[in-house]
Amino acid sequence: MRVTVFGANGLLGRALMQECRDQDITGLNSQQADIRNPEQVRVALHNTHPEWVVLAAAYTDVDGCESNPELAFDVNCRGAIHVAEAAKEVGARLMFLSTDYVFDGKKRTPYEVDDQRAPQTVYGRSKAEAEEQLQRTLPGCCIVRTSWLFGVGGKCFPDTILKLAATRSALDVVDDQRGCPTFTRDLAQAITQLCNAGATGIIHAKNSGECSWYEFAREILRSAGLKTEVRPTTSAQFVRPAPRPEYSVLSPSSLTRYSVAMPTWQDALQRYLIERSTAMSLKS
């Protein structure tokens, strides 16, 4: 299977390149093909002529999107359309990585793929609009929504918590936002399985289970053997430019239909910590 990945230098992109080594895979970063430039995208896909295009490139700074809405839509929406149009031209299938931020976070049961989009942030709106336009441009595309992504080689919640714990005796972490942590390696494996299955439509892919950020932080430190105290607090104490959804748990039912199962987030965390430790040892 020939696969071209846009955003190969990102958190998920790196994992895709590592997990899909047995495929005929080409990874492109923004210097090689800026998805805001339709001609660069078109040339890249004509050169690689993939069977599948995985669009992992995105502007994911949720707070940054609030102050840079034009950039957010240029990358996350218009850039996605450029990729879809080029994929259609070369006869490739498209997998677009989306987010739990397309929802409003007001449910109290896991979000299903057909729940109404109601984004509350610029980032969420840019992704929601991209989803709608992609389904019109390339009806057979696959949209994979995920959440709370973490992995080695970039900024993520576990890495931040571990770095803060190295210099502080106590951490305050919000306990009124609930979601699904997702390990990049597990998501990359799920993406490969979905491509092999010829998946279409919207799919929710995340590690099994759910937690609050406070519960996640507590498990990170416990698993790392650190004694730093974690204290629960509220979102009101950490006001951010972009509001965070109170509840963004994604239902796994759409993934189950393809017979794809992802490990628990606790299991994923253990493997992340081992990989992170190994990577740090190699750097020293």
Secondary structure, 3 states (H helix, E strand, C coil): CEEEEECCCCHHHHHHHHHCCCCEEEEECCCCCCCCCHHHHHHHHHHHCCCEEEECCCCCCHHHHHHCHHHHHHHHHHHHHHHHHHHHHHCCEEEEEEEHHHCCCCCCCCECCCCCCCCCCHHHHHHHHHHHHHHHHCCCCEEEEECCEECCCCCCHHHHHHHHHCCCCEEEEECCCEECCEEHHHHHHHHHHHHHCCCCEEEECCCECCEEHHHHHHHHHHHCCCCCEEEEECHHHCCCCCCCCCECCECCHHHHCCCCCCCEHHHHHHHHHHHHHHHHHHHC
